[in-house]
Amino acid sequence: MAKVLARFLGSRARSLPAAFRFEGLWGLRPYHGLSMSCLTNKSQEKAKLSYEGYSIPALIAKHSLPVVTMCTLSHLICWNCQEEFTSYSPVCSFCKSLQPSNSKMNYFDVMRVEKRFGMETKQLTKTFRLLQAQFHPDRFTLKSEREQQYAADHSSQINKAYRCLLHPVERALYLLELAGQPLHEGQIDMDPEFLMEIMEVNEELAEADDKETVQEIGQKNQRILDSLLQEADTAFSNEDINTARQVVAKIKYYNNIYEKVRDYERSHGIID
């Protein structure tokens, strides 16, 4: 269908705004990841073409496209052999050429893990190493410049996904973003009693002058942090995003104390 549309448009496609001239759709070269939908009203002969959220009303009418009742095009086309496949794959199953990274994939899909808060980080690290071994740019030094760039893009995407999902706080914040309720600084009014407790712990930590005291503060803080992480896991599992936001806001405070304890331990040679 996409190829028929491309042939129909022909050279007229070149007059379109640059942002909407996609390889493959316009017959220049297949574009991997093309996703287009169009709806028309047969009586009014109006149409809507959208690509990745951008709408162009009457584009079809402007270029004299045939009026249809409804059409949906979803094509993934290999840039090298021009074969079409029905779902995204980083490597063409026909010619084995590396394809562009999919910017719409969330980090859980990138790392091929279930979208949930509770996670086995050892398995995540193992998957990360396997993916980097598969897509590291060094493996593509003898390939075309296009594939070398695609490899760099894949590697960068994998690195970002791994760094985010490895850390429980970053993972929680990312899940809130995916749920459409990101947690920004100052968005949640914390209980004054809670804030007083945090202030007292910070003061105690600032006045500590021996490693035993610091380690004791760290151990107590870790117990509280572990409990909150479990609460967050339960909230996310139950899709209770409001509760998750409240819990994650507290986690951020205790994680800050955790980082201060770690900084002290590093500066005093207690940990590497």
Accessible surface in RSA format (square Angstrom, percent):
REM  Atomic radii and reference values for relative SASA: ProtOr
REM  Chains: A
REM  Algorithm: Lee & Richards
REM  Probe-radius: 1.40
REM  Slices: 20
REM RES _ NUM      All-atoms   Total-Side   Main-Chain    Non-polar    All polar
REM                ABS   REL    ABS   REL    ABS   REL    ABS   REL    ABS   REL
RES MET A   1   121.12  62.7  91.10  60.3  30.02  71.5  68.52  58.3  52.60  69.7
RES ALA A   2     1.43   1.3   1.37   2.1   0.06   0.1   1.43   2.0   0.00   0.0
RES LYS A   3    94.31  46.0  92.22  56.6   2.09   5.0  55.85  50.3  38.45  41.0
RES VAL A   4    85.23  56.1  84.23  76.2   1.01   2.4  84.23  73.2   1.01   2.7
RES LEU A   5    30.05  16.7  27.71  19.8   2.34   5.9  29.87  21.0   0.18   0.5
RES ALA A   6     7.38   6.8   4.87   7.5   2.51   5.7   5.17   7.3   2.21   5.9
RES ARG A   7   172.00  72.2 144.90  73.9  27.10  64.5  79.21 108.3  92.79  56.2
RES PHE A   8    87.33  43.7  72.13  44.7  15.20  39.6  80.71  48.9   6.63  19.0
RES LEU A   9     7.03   3.9   5.80   4.1   1.23   3.1   5.80   4.1   1.23   3.3
RES GLY A  10    32.70  40.3   0.00   N/A  32.70  40.3  29.89  82.0   2.81   6.3
RES SER A  11    90.20  76.2  72.20  96.4  18.00  41.5  42.53  90.6  47.68  66.8
RES ARG A  12    95.69  40.2  90.29  46.0   5.41  12.9  58.77  80.3  36.92  22.4
RES ALA A  13     0.35   0.3   0.35   0.5   0.00   0.0   0.35   0.5   0.00   0.0
RES ARG A  14   145.76  61.2 130.88  66.7  14.88  35.4  48.86  66.8  96.90  58.7
RES SER A  15    86.62  73.2  51.78  69.1  34.84  80.3  54.08 115.2  32.54  45.6
RES LEU A  16     5.11   2.8   0.81   0.6   4.29  10.8   0.89   0.6   4.21  11.3
RES PRO A  17    75.92  55.3  63.16  57.6  12.76  46.4  75.69  62.5   0.23   1.4
RES ALA A  18    75.45  69.4  55.49  85.6  19.96  45.4  55.66  78.4  19.79  52.4
RES ALA A  19    75.16  69.1  48.81  75.3  26.35  59.9  61.67  86.8  13.49  35.7
RES PHE A  20    37.37  18.7  37.24  23.1   0.13   0.3  37.24  22.6   0.13   0.4
RES ARG A  21    95.50  40.1  75.92  38.7  19.57  46.6   4.83   6.6  90.67  55.0
RES PHE A  22    28.45  14.2  26.78  16.6   1.67   4.4  28.45  17.3   0.00   0.0
RES GLU A  23    71.26  40.9  70.03  53.0   1.23   2.9  18.77  36.3  52.49  42.9
RES GLY A  24    11.39  14.0   0.00   N/A  11.39  14.0   3.41   9.4   7.98  17.9
RES LEU A  25     3.74   2.1   3.74   2.7   0.00   0.0   3.74   2.6   0.00   0.0
RES TRP A  26    15.63   6.3   6.12   3.0   9.51  22.3   6.25   3.3   9.38  15.2
RES GLY A  27    55.10  67.9   0.00   N/A  55.10  67.9  24.21  66.4  30.89  69.2
RES LEU A  28    83.91  46.7  52.25  37.4  31.66  79.6  55.86  39.2  28.05  75.5
RES ARG A  29   101.96  42.8  98.48  50.2   3.48   8.3  14.40  19.7  87.56  53.1
RES PRO A  30    14.12  10.3  12.96  11.8   1.16   4.2  13.00  10.7   1.12   7.0
RES TYR A  31    76.77  35.8  74.69  42.5   2.08   5.4  42.30  31.8  34.47  42.5
RES HIS A  32    12.92   7.1   3.72   2.6   9.20  23.5   0.34   0.4  12.58  14.6
RES GLY A  33    27.05  33.4   0.00   N/A  27.05  33.4  15.65  42.9  11.40  25.5
RES LEU A  34     2.79   1.6   1.34   1.0   1.45   3.6   1.34   0.9   1.45   3.9
RES SER A  35    56.51  47.7  52.98  70.7   3.53   8.1  21.81  46.4  34.70  48.6
RES MET A  36     7.28   3.8   3.86   2.6   3.41   8.1   5.85   5.0   1.43   1.9
RES SER A  37    48.68  41.1  46.62  62.2   2.06   4.7  26.65  56.8  22.03  30.9
RES CYS A  38     5.11   3.9   4.41   4.9   0.70   1.6   0.70   1.8   4.41   4.8
RES LEU A  39    95.46  53.2  91.65  65.6   3.80   9.6  91.65  64.4   3.80  10.2
RES THR A  40    19.21  13.7   1.85   1.9  17.35  41.4   5.34   7.2  13.86  21.0
RES ASN A  41    69.46  47.9  60.81  58.8   8.65  20.8  21.67  52.2  47.79  46.2
RES LYS A  42   146.89  71.7 133.37  81.8  13.52  32.2  81.88  73.7  65.01  69.2
RES SER A  43   101.89  86.1  61.74  82.4  40.15  92.5  58.47 124.5  43.42  60.8
RES GLN A  44   109.26  61.1  87.04  63.6  22.23  52.9  27.70  59.0  81.57  61.9
RES GLU A  45   107.02  61.4  98.00  74.1   9.02  21.5  18.29  35.4  88.73  72.4
RES LYS A  46   127.64  62.3 126.01  77.3   1.63   3.9  74.19  66.8  53.45  56.9
RES ALA A  47    10.49   9.6   2.83   4.4   7.67  17.4   5.80   8.2   4.70  12.4
RES LYS A  48   105.47  51.5 103.97  63.8   1.50   3.6  48.91  44.0  56.56  60.3
RES LEU A  49    11.23   6.3  11.20   8.0   0.03   0.1  11.20   7.9   0.03   0.1
RES SER A  50    25.78  21.8  24.77  33.1   1.00   2.3  10.52  22.4  15.25  21.4
RES TYR A  51    15.98   7.5  15.16   8.6   0.82   2.1  15.68  11.8   0.31   0.4
RES GLU A  52    78.10  44.8  53.43  40.4  24.68  58.8  10.51  20.3  67.59  55.2
RES GLY A  53    74.80  92.2   0.00   N/A  74.80  92.2  39.65 108.8  35.15  78.7
RES TYR A  54   139.53  65.1 136.70  77.8   2.83   7.4  91.52  68.8  48.01  59.2
RES SER A  55    55.10  46.6  29.75  39.7  25.35  58.4  18.79  40.0  36.31  50.9
RES ILE A  56    32.84  18.7  31.95  23.8   0.89   2.1  32.84  23.6   0.00   0.0
RES PRO A  57    99.76  72.7  85.85  78.3  13.91  50.6  85.85  70.9  13.91  86.4
RES ALA A  58    47.26  43.5  45.50  70.2   1.77   4.0  45.91  64.6   1.36   3.6
RES LEU A  59     9.72   5.4   7.80   5.6   1.92   4.8   9.53   6.7   0.19   0.5
RES ILE A  60    11.60   6.6  11.28   8.4   0.31   0.8  11.28   8.1   0.31   0.9
RES ALA A  61    50.42  46.4  27.76  42.8  22.65  51.5  35.55  50.1  14.87  39.4
RES LYS A  62   146.13  71.3 111.69  68.5  34.44  82.0  82.24  74.0  63.89  68.1
RES HIS A  63    10.93   6.0   9.05   6.3   1.88   4.8   7.34   7.6   3.59   4.2
RES SER A  64    72.70  61.4  56.33  75.2  16.37  37.7  32.18  68.5  40.52  56.8
RES LEU A  65    18.39  10.2   9.48   6.8   8.91  22.4   9.48   6.7   8.91  24.0
RES PRO A  66    84.37  61.5  68.40  62.4  15.96  58.0  80.49  66.5   3.88  24.1
RES VAL A  67    55.89  36.8  32.38  29.3  23.51  56.6  32.78  28.5  23.10  62.7
RES VAL A  68    48.35  31.8  43.64  39.5   4.71  11.3  48.35  42.0   0.00   0.0
RES THR A  69    99.31  70.6  88.80  90.0  10.51  25.1  71.38  95.9  27.93  42.2
RES MET A  70   132.92  68.8 107.82  71.4  25.10  59.8  70.53  60.0  62.39  82.7
RES CYS A  71    19.42  14.7  12.77  14.2   6.65  15.6  12.88  32.6   6.54   7.1
RES THR A  72    97.93  69.7  70.06  71.0  27.87  66.4  51.27  68.9  46.66  70.5
RES LEU A  73     9.05   5.0   7.16   5.1   1.88   4.7   8.67   6.1   0.38   1.0
RES SER A  74    83.95  70.9  57.23  76.4  26.72  61.6  39.96  85.1  43.99  61.6
RES HIS A  75    26.65  14.6  24.16  16.8   2.49   6.4  17.69  18.2   8.96  10.4
RES LEU A  76    28.05  15.6  27.95  20.0   0.10   0.3  27.95  19.6   0.10   0.3
RES ILE A  77     4.68   2.7   4.68   3.5   0.00   0.0   4.68   3.4   0.00   0.0
RES CYS A  78     0.00   0.0   0.00   0.0   0.00   0.0   0.00   0.0   0.00   0.0
RES TRP A  79    24.30   9.8  24.30  11.8   0.00   0.0  24.30  13.0   0.00   0.0
RES ASN A  80    71.34  49.2  53.42  51.6  17.92  43.1   0.57   1.4  70.77  68.4
RES CYS A  81    47.06  35.6  20.10  22.4  26.95  63.3  28.73  72.8  18.32  19.8
RES GLN A  82    83.97  47.0  80.46  58.8   3.51   8.3  10.16  21.6  73.81  56.0
RES GLU A  83    76.74  44.1  74.90  56.7   1.84   4.4   7.54  14.6  69.20  56.5
RES GLU A  84    64.89  37.3  47.62  36.0  17.27  41.1  21.85  42.3  43.04  35.1
RES PHE A  85    29.02  14.5  19.92  12.3   9.10  23.7  26.47  16.0   2.55   7.3
RES THR A  86   142.96 101.7 109.75 111.3  33.21  79.2  86.81 116.6  56.15  84.9
RES SER A  87    76.72  64.8  70.28  93.8   6.45  14.8  42.50  90.5  34.23  47.9
RES TYR A  88    56.11  26.2  30.55  17.4  25.56  66.5  30.14  22.6  25.97  32.0
RES SER A  89    35.60  30.1  34.87  46.5   0.73   1.7  20.48  43.6  15.12  21.2
RES PRO A  90    27.57  20.1  27.57  25.1   0.00   0.0  27.57  22.8   0.00   0.0
RES VAL A  91    44.92  29.6  42.00  38.0   2.92   7.0  42.00  36.5   2.92   7.9
RES CYS A  92     0.05   0.0   0.00   0.0   0.05   0.1   0.05   0.1   0.00   0.0
RES SER A  93    74.36  62.8  55.08  73.5  19.28  44.4  45.79  97.5  28.57  40.0
RES PHE A  94   118.16  59.1  86.55  53.6  31.62  82.3  90.63  54.9  27.54  78.8
RES CYS A  95    43.59  33.0  16.40  18.3  27.20  63.9  24.60  62.3  18.99  20.5
RES LYS A  96   141.15  68.9 125.17  76.8  15.98  38.0  87.00  78.3  54.16  57.7
RES SER A  97     9.96   8.4   7.44   9.9   2.53   5.8   2.53   5.4   7.44  10.4
RES LEU A  98     2.40   1.3   1.62   1.2   0.79   2.0   1.76   1.2   0.64   1.7
RES GLN A  99     0.00   0.0   0.00   0.0   0.00   0.0   0.00   0.0   0.00   0.0
RES PRO A 100    30.45  22.2  30.13  27.5   0.32   1.2  30.24  25.0   0.21   1.3
RES SER A 101    32.19  27.2  16.53  22.1  15.66  36.1   0.00   0.0  32.19  45.1
RES ASN A 102    41.37  28.5  36.21  35.0   5.17  12.4   7.55  18.2  33.82  32.7
RES SER A 103   101.46  85.7  69.44  92.7  32.01  73.7  49.50 105.4  51.96  72.8
RES LYS A 104   137.14  66.9 104.11  63.9  33.04  78.7  82.65  74.4  54.49  58.0
RES MET A 105    53.37  27.6  40.71  26.9  12.67  30.2  41.05  34.9  12.33  16.3
RES ASN A 106    34.97  24.1  30.36  29.3   4.61  11.1   9.65  23.2  25.32  24.5
RES TYR A 107    54.48  25.4  54.48  31.0   0.00   0.0  24.63  18.5  29.85  36.8
RES PHE A 108     0.28   0.1   0.28   0.2   0.00   0.0   0.28   0.2   0.00   0.0
RES ASP A 109    73.96  51.8  65.87  65.6   8.09  19.1  12.08  28.4  61.88  61.7
RES VAL A 110    10.64   7.0   4.58   4.1   6.05  14.6   5.94   5.2   4.69  12.7
RES MET A 111     0.00   0.0   0.00   0.0   0.00   0.0   0.00   0.0   0.00   0.0
RES ARG A 112   142.91  60.0 108.24  55.2  34.67  82.5  56.38  77.0  86.53  52.4
RES VAL A 113    36.43  24.0  20.52  18.6  15.91  38.3  29.13  25.3   7.30  19.8
RES GLU A 114   127.66  73.3 108.33  82.0  19.34  46.0  50.65  98.0  77.02  62.9
RES LYS A 115   116.81  57.0  93.81  57.6  23.00  54.8  46.04  41.4  70.77  75.4
RES ARG A 116    98.23  41.2  93.10  47.5   5.13  12.2  26.89  36.8  71.34  43.2
RES PHE A 117     8.38   4.2   7.28   4.5   1.10   2.9   7.28   4.4   1.10   3.1
RES GLY A 118    16.98  20.9   0.00   N/A  16.98  20.9  16.14  44.3   0.84   1.9
RES MET A 119    41.50  21.5   9.19   6.1  32.31  76.9  15.89  13.5  25.61  33.9
RES GLU A 120   105.50  60.6  93.58  70.8  11.92  28.4  47.88  92.6  57.62  47.0
RES THR A 121    49.21  35.0  48.76  49.4   0.44   1.1  21.30  28.6  27.90  42.2
RES LYS A 122   168.76  82.3 158.45  97.2  10.31  24.6 105.34  94.8  63.42  67.6
RES GLN A 123    92.29  51.6  89.32  65.3   2.97   7.1  39.09  83.2  53.19  40.3
RES LEU A 124     1.06   0.6   0.25   0.2   0.81   2.0   0.44   0.3   0.62   1.7
RES THR A 125    26.94  19.2  26.94  27.3   0.00   0.0  19.44  26.1   7.50  11.3
RES LYS A 126   120.84  59.0 117.85  72.3   2.99   7.1  65.59  59.0  55.25  58.8
RES THR A 127    19.51  13.9  19.48  19.8   0.03   0.1  10.95  14.7   8.56  12.9
RES PHE A 128    37.20  18.6  37.20  23.0   0.00   0.0  37.20  22.6   0.00   0.0
RES ARG A 129   163.10  68.5 155.66  79.3   7.45  17.7  51.47  70.3 111.63  67.7
RES LEU A 130   115.91  64.6 109.46  78.3   6.46  16.2 110.26  77.4   5.65  15.2
RES LEU A 131     5.92   3.3   5.81   4.2   0.11   0.3   5.92   4.2   0.00   0.0
RES GLN A 132    22.63  12.7  22.21  16.2   0.42   1.0  17.59  37.4   5.04   3.8
RES ALA A 133    62.78  57.7  46.61  71.9  16.17  36.8  57.58  81.1   5.20  13.8
RES GLN A 134    63.86  35.7  59.54  43.5   4.32  10.3  25.41  54.1  38.45  29.2
RES PHE A 135     5.35   2.7   5.35   3.3   0.00   0.0   5.35   3.2   0.00   0.0
RES HIS A 136    75.44  41.2  75.44  52.4   0.00   0.0  44.70  46.1  30.74  35.8
RES PRO A 137    42.68  31.1  39.79  36.3   2.89  10.5  40.01  33.0   2.68  16.6
RES ASP A 138   102.01  71.5  88.35  87.9  13.67  32.3  27.37  64.4  74.64  74.4
RES ARG A 139   150.88  63.3 118.76  60.5  32.12  76.5  39.32  53.7 111.56  67.6
RES PHE A 140    21.31  10.7  21.31  13.2   0.00   0.0  21.31  12.9   0.00   0.0
RES THR A 141    88.44  62.9  69.71  70.7  18.73  44.6  54.10  72.7  34.34  51.9
RES LEU A 142   177.36  98.8 143.56 102.7  33.80  85.0 147.86 103.8  29.50  79.4
RES LYS A 143   107.12  52.3  94.49  58.0  12.64  30.1  43.71  39.3  63.42  67.6
RES SER A 144    52.50  44.4  36.49  48.7  16.01  36.9  47.70 101.6   4.79   6.7
RES GLU A 145   150.12  86.2 140.48 106.3   9.64  22.9  54.73 105.9  95.38  77.9
RES ARG A 146    77.81  32.7  67.38  34.3  10.43  24.8  28.53  39.0  49.28  29.9
RES GLU A 147    14.94   8.6  14.94  11.3   0.00   0.0   0.00   0.0  14.94  12.2
RES GLN A 148    65.64  36.7  62.43  45.6   3.21   7.6  15.34  32.7  50.29  38.1
RES GLN A 149   102.85  57.5  99.29  72.6   3.57   8.5  41.64  88.6  61.21  46.4
RES TYR A 150    30.75  14.4  30.75  17.5   0.00   0.0  18.52  13.9  12.23  15.1
RES ALA A 151     0.00   0.0   0.00   0.0   0.00   0.0   0.00   0.0   0.00   0.0
RES ALA A 152    39.58  36.4  34.35  53.0   5.23  11.9  35.51  50.0   4.07  10.8
RES ASP A 153    55.18  38.7  49.68  49.4   5.50  13.0  11.24  26.5  43.94  43.8
RES HIS A 154     8.63   4.7   8.63   6.0   0.00   0.0   2.49   2.6   6.15   7.2
RES SER A 155    11.38   9.6  11.38  15.2   0.00   0.0   3.14   6.7   8.24  11.6
RES SER A 156    48.47  41.0  43.23  57.7   5.24  12.1  29.86  63.6  18.60  26.1
RES GLN A 157    29.59  16.5  26.06  19.0   3.53   8.4  16.33  34.8  13.25  10.1
RES ILE A 158     5.21   3.0   5.21   3.9   0.00   0.0   5.21   3.7   0.00   0.0
RES ASN A 159    46.22  31.9  45.80  44.3   0.42   1.0   4.67  11.2  41.55  40.2
RES LYS A 160   107.07  52.2 102.96  63.2   4.11   9.8  50.24  45.2  56.83  60.5
RES ALA A 161     0.00   0.0   0.00   0.0   0.00   0.0   0.00   0.0   0.00   0.0
RES TYR A 162    29.46  13.8  29.46  16.8   0.00   0.0  19.01  14.3  10.45  12.9
RES ARG A 163   149.24  62.7 139.01  70.9  10.22  24.3  68.73  93.9  80.51  48.8
RES CYS A 164    19.26  14.6  15.20  17.0   4.06   9.5  12.20  30.9   7.06   7.6
RES LEU A 165     0.00   0.0   0.00   0.0   0.00   0.0   0.00   0.0   0.00   0.0
RES LEU A 166    64.55  35.9  60.11  43.0   4.44  11.2  60.11  42.2   4.44  12.0
RES HIS A 167    59.01  32.2  56.60  39.3   2.41   6.2  49.91  51.4   9.09  10.6
RES PRO A 168    42.91  31.3  42.91  39.1   0.00   0.0  42.91  35.4   0.00   0.0
RES VAL A 169    10.12   6.7   9.91   9.0   0.21   0.5  10.12   8.8   0.00   0.0
RES GLU A 170    83.93  48.2  82.77  62.6   1.16   2.8  19.76  38.2  64.18  52.4
RES ARG A 171    10.16   4.3  10.16   5.2   0.00   0.0   0.00   0.0  10.16   6.2
RES ALA A 172     0.50   0.5   0.50   0.8   0.00   0.0   0.50   0.7   0.00   0.0
RES LEU A 173    33.33  18.6  32.91  23.5   0.42   1.1  32.91  23.1   0.42   1.1
RES TYR A 174    29.84  13.9  28.32  16.1   1.52   4.0  21.80  16.4   8.04   9.9
RES LEU A 175    13.93   7.8  11.23   8.0   2.71   6.8  11.23   7.9   2.71   7.3
RES LEU A 176     0.00   0.0   0.00   0.0   0.00   0.0   0.00   0.0   0.00   0.0
RES GLU A 177   101.39  58.2  86.02  65.1  15.36  36.6  18.15  35.1  83.23  68.0
RES LEU A 178    68.95  38.4  34.51  24.7  34.45  86.6  39.26  27.6  29.69  79.9
RES ALA A 179    47.73  43.9  12.39  19.1  35.34  80.4  25.60  36.1  22.13  58.6
RES GLY A 180    58.05  71.6   0.00   N/A  58.05  71.6  32.19  88.3  25.86  57.9
RES GLN A 181    69.47  38.8  64.87  47.4   4.60  10.9  24.91  53.0  44.56  33.8
RES PRO A 182    43.41  31.6  41.85  38.2   1.56   5.7  41.85  34.6   1.56   9.7
RES LEU A 183    18.79  10.5   4.99   3.6  13.80  34.7   4.99   3.5  13.80  37.1
RES HIS A 184   104.81  57.3  99.62  69.2   5.19  13.3  69.38  71.5  35.43  41.2
RES GLU A 185   153.42  88.1 123.75  93.6  29.66  70.6  65.76 127.2  87.66  71.6
RES GLY A 186    68.70  84.7   0.00   N/A  68.70  84.7  37.21 102.1  31.49  70.5
RES GLN A 187    95.38  53.3  59.10  43.2  36.29  86.4  27.82  59.2  67.57  51.2
RES ILE A 188    23.40  13.3   9.03   6.7  14.37  34.6  11.78   8.5  11.62  31.5
RES ASP A 189   139.56  97.8 111.72 111.2  27.83  65.8  38.33  90.2 101.23 101.0
RES MET A 190    26.38  13.7  10.38   6.9  15.99  38.1  10.84   9.2  15.53  20.6
RES ASP A 191    82.10  57.5  71.34  71.0  10.76  25.4  32.97  77.6  49.13  49.0
RES PRO A 192   105.46  76.9  99.05  90.3   6.41  23.3 101.68  83.9   3.78  23.5
RES GLU A 193   121.84  69.9 114.94  87.0   6.90  16.4  41.78  80.8  80.05  65.4
RES PHE A 194    18.48   9.2  15.78   9.8   2.69   7.0  17.87  10.8   0.61   1.7
RES LEU A 195    64.72  36.0  61.93  44.3   2.79   7.0  61.96  43.5   2.76   7.4
RES MET A 196   102.44  53.0 101.20  67.0   1.23   2.9  88.06  74.9  14.38  19.1
RES GLU A 197    80.55  46.2  79.17  59.9   1.38   3.3  31.19  60.3  49.35  40.3
RES ILE A 198    10.58   6.0  10.58   7.9   0.00   0.0  10.58   7.6   0.00   0.0
RES MET A 199   100.87  52.2  96.85  64.1   4.01   9.6  77.49  65.9  23.38  31.0
RES GLU A 200    99.06  56.9  94.49  71.5   4.57  10.9  33.85  65.5  65.21  53.2
RES VAL A 201    33.57  22.1  33.31  30.2   0.26   0.6  33.52  29.1   0.06   0.2
RES ASN A 202    33.64  23.2  28.62  27.7   5.03  12.1  16.55  39.8  17.09  16.5
RES GLU A 203    93.58  53.7  90.10  68.2   3.48   8.3  34.34  66.4  59.23  48.4
RES GLU A 204    90.99  52.2  84.77  64.1   6.22  14.8  30.41  58.8  60.57  49.5
RES LEU A 205    18.70  10.4  10.87   7.8   7.83  19.7  10.87   7.6   7.83  21.1
RES ALA A 206    87.37  80.3  46.92  72.4  40.46  92.0  58.49  82.4  28.89  76.5
RES GLU A 207   140.67  80.8 114.24  86.4  26.43  62.9  48.83  94.4  91.85  75.0
RES ALA A 208    18.84  17.3   0.00   0.0  18.84  42.9   5.49   7.7  13.35  35.4
RES ASP A 209   129.71  90.9  96.30  95.8  33.41  79.0  40.57  95.5  89.14  88.9
RES ASP A 210    53.99  37.8  48.91  48.7   5.07  12.0  33.72  79.4  20.27  20.2
RES LYS A 211   103.80  50.6 100.61  61.7   3.19   7.6  44.83  40.4  58.97  62.8
RES GLU A 212   106.03  60.9  99.90  75.6   6.13  14.6  63.77 123.3  42.26  34.5
RES THR A 213    43.69  31.1  42.41  43.0   1.28   3.0  24.20  32.5  19.49  29.5
RES VAL A 214     0.05   0.0   0.05   0.0   0.00   0.0   0.05   0.0   0.00   0.0
RES GLN A 215    56.91  31.8  54.70  40.0   2.21   5.3   9.95  21.2  46.96  35.6
RES GLU A 216   120.68  69.3 118.06  89.3   2.62   6.2  38.47  74.4  82.21  67.1
RES ILE A 217    11.47   6.5   7.73   5.8   3.75   9.0  10.78   7.8   0.69   1.9
RES GLY A 218    13.47  16.6   0.00   N/A  13.47  16.6   8.54  23.4   4.93  11.0
RES GLN A 219   111.38  62.3 105.94  77.4   5.43  12.9  35.28  75.1  76.10  57.7
RES LYS A 220   122.42  59.7 122.35  75.1   0.07   0.2  66.60  59.9  55.82  59.5
RES ASN A 221     5.51   3.8   3.13   3.0   2.39   5.8   3.69   8.9   1.83   1.8
RES GLN A 222    60.42  33.8  60.38  44.1   0.03   0.1  35.64  75.9  24.78  18.8
RES ARG A 223   155.26  65.2 145.80  74.3   9.46  22.5  73.76 100.8  81.50  49.4
RES ILE A 224    59.55  33.9  56.00  41.7   3.55   8.6  59.51  42.9   0.04   0.1
RES LEU A 225    10.46   5.8  10.46   7.5   0.00   0.0  10.46   7.3   0.00   0.0
RES ASP A 226    73.58  51.5  66.16  65.9   7.42  17.5  27.62  65.0  45.96  45.8
RES SER A 227    61.08  51.6  51.41  68.6   9.67  22.3  32.23  68.6  28.85  40.4
RES LEU A 228    13.89   7.7  13.89   9.9   0.00   0.0  13.89   9.8   0.00   0.0
RES LEU A 229    34.92  19.4  33.65  24.1   1.27   3.2  33.99  23.9   0.93   2.5
RES GLN A 230   109.22  61.1 105.96  77.4   3.26   7.8  46.75  99.5  62.47  47.4
RES GLU A 231    84.62  48.6  78.20  59.2   6.42  15.3  34.60  66.9  50.02  40.8
RES ALA A 232     0.00   0.0   0.00   0.0   0.00   0.0   0.00   0.0   0.00   0.0
RES ASP A 233    27.29  19.1  27.28  27.2   0.01   0.0   4.05   9.5  23.24  23.2
RES THR A 234    69.86  49.7  64.78  65.7   5.08  12.1  53.60  72.0  16.26  24.6
RES ALA A 235     5.05   4.6   1.25   1.9   3.80   8.6   4.92   6.9   0.13   0.3
RES PHE A 236    22.79  11.4  10.80   6.7  11.99  31.2  11.03   6.7  11.77  33.7
RES SER A 237    73.32  62.0  37.23  49.7  36.08  83.1  37.34  79.5  35.98  50.4
RES ASN A 238   104.35  72.0  76.85  74.3  27.50  66.2  21.99  52.9  82.36  79.6
RES GLU A 239   145.43  83.5 125.52  95.0  19.90  47.4  38.84  75.1 106.59  87.0
RES ASP A 240    60.14  42.1  53.88  53.6   6.26  14.8  18.77  44.2  41.37  41.3
RES ILE A 241    32.01  18.2  28.94  21.6   3.08   7.4  28.94  20.8   3.08   8.4
RES ASN A 242   105.04  72.4 100.70  97.3   4.33  10.4  27.27  65.6  77.77  75.2
RES THR A 243    60.14  42.8  56.41  57.2   3.72   8.9  38.36  51.5  21.78  32.9
RES ALA A 244     0.00   0.0   0.00   0.0   0.00   0.0   0.00   0.0   0.00   0.0
RES ARG A 245    40.66  17.1  40.66  20.7   0.00   0.0   2.42   3.3  38.24  23.2
RES GLN A 246    91.69  51.3  91.66  67.0   0.04   0.1  31.65  67.4  60.04  45.5
RES VAL A 247    10.00   6.6   9.71   8.8   0.30   0.7  10.00   8.7   0.00   0.0
RES VAL A 248     0.00   0.0   0.00   0.0   0.00   0.0   0.00   0.0   0.00   0.0
RES ALA A 249     7.99   7.3   6.27   9.7   1.71   3.9   7.39  10.4   0.60   1.6
RES LYS A 250    77.69  37.9  77.69  47.7   0.00   0.0  21.48  19.3  56.20  59.9
RES ILE A 251     0.38   0.2   0.38   0.3   0.00   0.0   0.38   0.3   0.00   0.0
RES LYS A 252    61.52  30.0  52.93  32.5   8.60  20.5  39.02  35.1  22.50  24.0
RES TYR A 253    76.53  35.7  73.06  41.6   3.47   9.0  49.26  37.0  27.27  33.6
RES TYR A 254    15.54   7.3  15.54   8.8   0.00   0.0   4.43   3.3  11.11  13.7
RES ASN A 255    23.29  16.1  23.29  22.5   0.00   0.0   0.00   0.0  23.29  22.5
RES ASN A 256    70.29  48.5  66.80  64.6   3.49   8.4  16.52  39.7  53.77  52.0
RES ILE A 257     0.07   0.0   0.07   0.1   0.00   0.0   0.07   0.1   0.00   0.0
RES TYR A 258    67.10  31.3  66.04  37.6   1.06   2.8  39.34  29.6  27.76  34.2
RES GLU A 259    64.79  37.2  64.79  49.0   0.00   0.0  31.51  61.0  33.27  27.2
RES LYS A 260    87.01  42.4  81.10  49.8   5.91  14.1  54.46  49.0  32.55  34.7
RES VAL A 261     8.04   5.3   8.04   7.3   0.00   0.0   8.04   7.0   0.00   0.0
RES ARG A 262    77.54  32.6  77.54  39.5   0.00   0.0   4.86   6.6  72.68  44.0
RES ASP A 263    81.84  57.3  76.28  75.9   5.56  13.2  27.70  65.2  54.14  54.0
RES TYR A 264    40.85  19.1  35.61  20.3   5.24  13.6  36.32  27.3   4.53   5.6
RES GLU A 265    20.87  12.0  20.87  15.8   0.00   0.0   0.08   0.2  20.79  17.0
RES ARG A 266   107.82  45.3  90.88  46.3  16.94  40.3  41.97  57.4  65.85  39.9
RES SER A 267    87.55  74.0  44.49  59.4  43.06  99.2  51.50 109.7  36.05  50.5
RES HIS A 268   108.07  59.1  76.95  53.5  31.11  79.6  61.96  63.9  46.11  53.7
RES GLY A 269    65.09  80.3   0.00   N/A  65.09  80.3  31.98  87.8  33.11  74.2
RES ILE A 270    50.48  28.7  19.95  14.9  30.53  73.6  26.20  18.9  24.28  65.9
RES ILE A 271    47.47  27.0  36.53  27.2  10.94  26.4  43.54  31.4   3.93  10.7
RES ASP A 272   172.28 120.7 124.23 123.6  48.05 113.6  66.35 156.1 105.93 105.6
END  Absolute sums over single chains surface
CHAIN  1 A    16209.2      13455.8       2753.4       8428.0       7781.2
END  Absolute sums over all chains
TOTAL         16209.2      13455.8       2753.4       8428.0       7781.2
